């Protein structure tokens, strides 16, 4: 697998409007993008620290993945995302090594990335996202 860097760290929050000021006013970061990803039932806000992004995730539906996460675990770190070259190949290689895939094929994520998740039961409790920017 050809990981290039940590693409982002996803953090589940109850409310973006209440959460964004902490990152901007306390940490001094700038929110550069807010986007809704309808098929994932989530609204996102992005900040950049060096090459790595912080993605805040607000549920738009209590039955969506972030809504269920917030109900079960509350606010906090939801996933870590790695940038990869060759996402389809990385998924095949990962599955061949016995890792359970949530997404067997890539799907569209925020910021136009192709994404796929690895199941935390196979990754020592860490929901892992693989991302590829096909526009680079």
HELIX and SHEET records of a PDB file:
HELIX    1   1 UNK A   16  UNK A   21  1                                   6    
HELIX    2   2 UNK A   22  UNK A   26  3                                   5    
HELIX    3   3 UNK A   38  UNK A   40  5                                   3    
HELIX    4   4 UNK A   65  UNK A   73  1                                   9    
HELIX    5   5 UNK A   87  UNK A   96  1                                  10    
HELIX    6   6 UNK A  110  UNK A  112  5                                   3    
SHEET    1   A 8 UNK A  33  UNK A  37  0                                        
SHEET    2   A 8 UNK A  42  UNK A  49 -1                                        
SHEET    3   A 8 UNK A  52  UNK A  59 -1                                        
SHEET    4   A 8 UNK A   2  UNK A  13  1                                        
SHEET    5   A 8 UNK A  76  UNK A  85 -1                                        
SHEET    6   A 8 UNK A 128  UNK A 132  1                                        
SHEET    7   A 8 UNK A 114  UNK A 118 -1                                        
SHEET    8   A 8 UNK A 107  UNK A 108 -1                                        
END                                                                             
